[in-house]
Amino acid sequence: MASPALRQEIQNGGFITAPGVFDLISALIADRMNFKALYVTGYGTVASSLGLPDAGLASYSQMIDRIGRIAEMTKTPIVADADTGYGGLLNVRHTVRGYEQAGVTAIQIEDQEFPKKCGHTPDRRVVPIDDMTRKIKVASDSRSSSDFLIVARTDARTGKGLDEAIRRGIAYGEAGADVIFVESPESEDEMAEIARRIDKPLLANMVNGGRTPMLPVDRLAKLGYSIAIFPAVGFLSAAEAMQRAYTDLQSNGTTTDAVPMFSFSEFNKLIGFDDVWEFERRYAESD
């Protein structure tokens, strides 16, 4: 069931910082840290589960399986990537209902042509604006609760310019989207222009190494944004840490203190062994 916390936070003028999570380990770590939301990144989820690029290769079934498990195992409200809705209008209805039933609080749907691509890579093409507004209308009508938020993303900035991206953002808000996500603006001035012209809660995508400048959340709030997602921070950090650890092992024939690690006992707590041991103490058969 969608949490009312995100809608209330936005209505009250608060700011939501959502780190990207991509598997159960990243989700469990972030869930303990009192963020107001977690962002299930499509890029990271596809990379970690399939070892493939974020290029429209993952199906609805593959994504909902991972996203549903993350929502089940965490308490923090989930914002989840749903690509283009995985097909036509009927697919969008099915996707919205499935994500909501899985425990997601906000679904992100974008206006790219299928197969979609990561929003910070080249050669993305968008569907006609009317096609996307129909998807947003279907998405809005298909949810069972207004606490389940529709995040409408446009990828028009890169190929069609800022004015077209803003025009689409306005139209998607009028069609029923709760939050507007203009992907990959290329300067702080562009981000400010988006905030001036779109009268809806806005989401900023802070991708390390991406096309948009990395701004701190206090600056984003002053510009007029309500949500910032940091989709890549988890998987980029994990990849760097693992590469260093494996290199350390390869070079030294063992692991050394040069590479910091979670302690084994702390990791046991993270994944729930304390509960297992307590269960065994309570119910184990005595001799």
ZATORZA-799875 format. One record per residue: x, y, z of N, C-alpha, C in turn. Coordinates in pm, whole numbers, plus 50000, padded with zeros to 5 digits. Example, Ala and Ser with C-alpha at 12.3 -4.5 7.8 and 13.67 -1.06 7.14 Angstrom:
513194943150780512304955050780513204967050780 512854977550708513674989450714512905000350787 
This chain:
500854988050000500005000050000500885012450000 500535022349917501335034549909501315042150040 502465047550076502565055550197502085069750169 501305075650259500895089650242502015099550272 503135094650321504185103650370504755112550261 504935107350140505535115350035504605126549990 503335123349969502385133749929502315144550037 502275140450163502185150150272503445158750279 504605152550259505865160050263505905170650154 505475166950036505455176449925504445187649952 503255184049997502235194150024502655203750134 503445198950228503905207350339505145215550304 505615214350180506765222150138508105216350177 508125203650215509375197150252510155192750129 511345187750153512205183050043512545168350068 512505160449960512725146049968514015142549895 514965136849968516215131749910516125116649905 516255110949785516085096549767517335090349705 518095082849784519265075949727518835064349639 519625061549537519315050249450519665037049516 518735027549509518995013849553518735004749435 519424993349432519384985049312519314970149343 519474966449469519334952549511518944952649658 518834940949716518384940349856519434945249953 520714943449924521744948250015521734963550019 521724969849904521694984449902520414989649966 519294983049942518034987449999518014986350151 518554975350204518564973650349519474983950417 520604987050354521494997150411520815010750411 520255014850297519635028050288518395029150376 517695018150392516465018250471516715021450617 517925018950666518255021550806518635036150832 518685044450728519335057450739518375069350742 517085066650756516075077150776515935086750658 516195082050538515815089850421514285090150412 513755100250346512305101250331511785092450218 512655088150129512275079050021513515071849972 513295060649906514335053549834513925053049687 514915054049599514645053649456515175040649398 514285032149348514715019849282515065023249138 516365023749111516865027848982516765016648879 516205019948763516145010048657517525006248607 518385016248591519755013648544520455003648637 520445006548766521144998048861520494984348877 519164984048871518464971248886518734962048769 518694967548647518984959448529520444954748530 521354963848568522774960148572523034949148673 522444950448792522744940848899522034927548881 520844927648820520094915148807520344907948676 520624915548568520804909448437522204911348380 522984920548437524304923448382524224930048246 523174937948222522934944148092522744959148107 522884966747998522674981148005521194984748014 520934996948062519575002148074519115006747937 518654997347855518295000147717516994993247679 516054992547773514764986547747514784971447739 515774965147800515924950647789515204942947899 514884949648009514204942848120512684943648101 512014932848131510554932248117509874937048245 508584939348234507794942648353507944931848459 507844919248420507904908348518509244908148591 510324910348518511644910548583511774922248680 511264933748641511374945548727510474944548848 509234940248831508304939948944508754929649047 509394919049003509904909049096510934915149189 511884922749134512924929049216512354940649298 511544949049235510984960549304510074956349418 509244946349394508334941549498509074936049617 510164929149593510954923649703511594934849784 512094945149716512684956549787511624963449873 510434965549816509364972049892508954963550013 508924950549996508544941550105509544941950220 510824943550188511874942350289512274955750351 511634966650311511994979850363510764987050416 511024997350498509945005450556509835019150490 510895023750426510925036950364510085037050236 509315047750211508555048550086509445046949964 508925039949864509685036549744509185044749624 510135051049554509885056749421510555047249323 509795042149225510345031649138510225035248991 511285032348919511365034348775510525023848703 509665028448612508855019248531509055021548382 510185027348345510515029648204509345036448131 508895030848021507805036847943506445031147979 506385023348087505145016448123505065002648064 506154998347995506304984847941505304981747829 504914992047752504064989447637503045000347616 501864996447566500795005947535499965009347656 498785014947631497955019947740497495008947835 497154997347781496744986347867497894981647954 499104981647896500294978147975500524988148087 500305000948059500465011248162499505008748278 498255005748247497295002748354497774990748437 498214980348370498694968348440499914971648526 500824979748473502034983448545501704991548670 500845001548657500475009848771499825001248880 498914992848843498254984248941499244974749007 500154969448927501144960148983502114967049077 502614978749041503534985949127502844990149257 501614994749247500894998949367500654986949459 500244975849402499994963849482501284958749546 502414960849479503694956349532504194964749648 503564976049675503974984249789504764996649752 504834999849623505525011949579504655024149611 505295035449638504555047749668504535057349550 505515057149463505535065949345506125058549227 505475059749111505925053048990506395063448891 507515061048826508085070148725507875064248587 507205071948500506965067648362507495078448269 508175074448162508835084048075508275083747934 508595094147856508015095847722508955091847609 509895083147637510775078347530510065068147440 510565067147318510175056047233510755043147289 510075032047260510605018947299511535013747188 512675007847223513195005747357513855018447413 513585021047539514125033047601515615031547628 516245043047666517655042947702517835051347828 518925049147896519265057348013519205072047974 518645080348062518425094348033519655102848022 520825097548052522055105248041522975099247936 522365091947840523085086647725522495092847598 523225092647485522755099547364521705091747287 521165098447184520295092247084518965087247141 518425094647238517105091347289516045098447205 514955091547176513865097347100512575096347181 511735106447167510505106947246509285104647157 508225099647220506955097547151506235110847136 505225111647049504415123847042503805127347177 503655140047203503175144647332501795138947366 500935137647265499595132347290499635117847336 500585110147284500715096147328501055095447476 501945104147519502345103847660501255109347751 500545119547708499475124647794498395114047815 498145105947713497185095047731497705084847832 498995082047827499575072847926499415078448067 499665091248083499545097248216498105096948264 497165099648174495755098948212495385084948256 495815074848181495545061048219496195057748353 497445061948372498135059148497497405065448615 496985077848601496285084748708494955077848740 494225073748637492925067448658493045053248710 494185046648692494335032548726494725030148871 495235040148940495645038249080494405037649169 494555030649280493445029349373493495039749484 494645046449500494805056349606495535068549552 495095080349596495785092649556497145093849623 497425085549723498755085449785499795078949695 499345071549594500245065649496500525076249390 501745081249385502085092849304502555088849164 502135096749065502555094848927503645105148896 504855100448867505965108948828506115107948677 505875119048606505975119148461507315125048419 508075117148346509395121348301509385124248151 510005135248112510215137947971511705138147939 512055131547830513435131147782513615140247660 512735150147645512765158447525513895168647524 514475171847640515465182547645516635180047550 517175168047549518395165347474518175166347323 517075160947273516855160647130516015171947075 515135177647157514175187547108514285201147177 515145202247277515365215147339514565217247467 514965227447541514385230047672512935234347663 512595242947568511215247647558510245236147535 510615226747449509745215347425509645206547549 510735204847621510695196947744509755203347846 509825216447859508945223547953507495222747907 507265224347777505885223047725505305209347759 506125199147744505655185647777505425184147928 506315189648009506125188848153504815195048197 504475206548140503215213148173502035204448131 502105198848011501015190447960500835177848044 501945172048088501845159848168501225162648305 501535174448360500895178248485499395180048467 498995186248358497565188248330496855174948307 497595164848259497005151748233496835143348359 497415147748471497215140548596498455136448671 499645139748619500865136248691500985144648818 501465138448924501655145449051502995152449060 504005146948992505365152048996505905152048853 506605162648816507195163748683508705162348692 509245154548601510665151248597511165154548457 511805166048442512445169748316513875164248321 514125154248240515405147148244516515155248175 517685154548234518975159448184518995173848136 518495183548217518845197448188520355199148202 520935208648130522395209048117523055220648189 522295228048268522895238748347521955242248463 522495249248561521665253848671520625263948621 520985272048524520025281548468518835274248405 519105263248337517995255548279517115249648389 517715245048494516935239548604516045250348667 516595262348681515815273448736514665277048643 514895276748512513855279748414512725269548420 513085257048436512075246548452511205249448573 511825253048684511075255748806510195268148794 510645278048718509845290248700508585287648617 508695278548523507615277148424506685265248447 507075255848527506215244248554505675245348696 504365246548707503715248548836503245235148894 504195226448915503955213248974505175209449056 505025200449154506215195349222507195189549120 508475192449139509505188649043510505178949104 510985169949020512015160249059513295163348982 514425163649053515745165448993516515152448999 517155149148889517925136748879519405139848887 520025136449000521435139449024522275126948995 522755126148871523525114448827525005117948829 525765111048910527215113148913527805110248775 528425120548714528995119048581527995121048469 526775125448501525745127248399525765141048336 524705144348262524625156748186524205168748272 523585166248385523065176948470524065180148580 524265193048612525195196248722524715190448855 525675185448933525365180149065525215191749164 524005193749213523735204549307523335198649442 523725205249552523295200649683521795202749700 521205194949789519745195249801519225208749850 520005216049931519515229049975519405238649857 520315237549760520225245949641519045241849553 518825228949539517695224249461516375228949521 516285228549653515065233349719514845248149691 515905256149695515785270549668515375273149524 515805264549432515405266049293513925262849271 513335255049363511925251749351511625237049332 512615228449353512405214049339511915208049471 511195196749460510645189949577511325176749607 511905170449504512515157249518513835157149443 514845150749501516085148049429516395133249442 516565126749328517015112849330518495112449296 519195103149359520625100949335520795086349293 520365082949171520245068849133521555061249128 522655068049095523905060949068524815059749189 524525066949297525475067449408525735053649467 524725045249473524895032049531525705022649445 525285020849319525985010949237527365015549193 527565028649175528915033249142529865031349260 529385034249380530215032349500530505017549523 529485009249505529684994849525530664989149424 530554993449298531464988349196532904992149226 533105004749267534455009249302535015001549420 534174999649523534634992549643534984978049611 534174971349532534444957449498535684956149410 535844965449317537044964749233538304966449318 538264975549414539424977349502539674965049588 538594959149639538764947349725539314935449646 538784933249527539274921949447540704924149400 541044936649370542424939849333543364937549450 542924941249569543704939049690543974924149710 542944915949693543094901549706544034896049600 543864900449477544704895449368546154899249388 546404911449436547774916449451548484910449571 547744907949678548364904049805548114889649846 547284882849773546984868949809546094867749930 545604879049980544664879350093544054893350095 543144895850186542614909350200543404916650309 543584929550289544364937450383543524948950436 544084956150532543394967650590543334979550495 543984978350379543974989450284542574991950227 541714981850231540354983150177539344981750290 538634992350326537644991250434536484982350394 535984974950493534854965950468533884966550584 532624962950557531674959950663532274948750747 532054949050877532424937450957531434926250930 531884913950945531014902450921529834902651018 530084906551142529014906951242527964917551206 528414929151157527474939551119526644935250998 527264928150906526524923450789525494912850830 525864904450925524894894750977523654901551033 523874912751104522734920351157521904926251044 522584931550943521894937950832520904928550765 521314916150743520444906950669519574898250760 519604900750891518604894650977518994882251052 520274879451068520644867551142520284868451290 520214880451346519814881651487518444875351510 517544877551415516194871751427516254856551416 517094851451326517244836951311517754830751441 518774837051500519364831451622518384832251739 517624842951746516624844151852515554833551835 515134831251712514164820651685514694807051729 515944804351697516524791451734516644789851884 516994800651953517064799852099515694797052160 514664802752100513324801452155512694787852127 512964782552005512244770651964513114758251945 514404759551963515264747951943514894736852041 514944724551990514644713052077515804710852173 515474708352297516514705352395516774690352399 517994686852438518344672552443517604665652559 
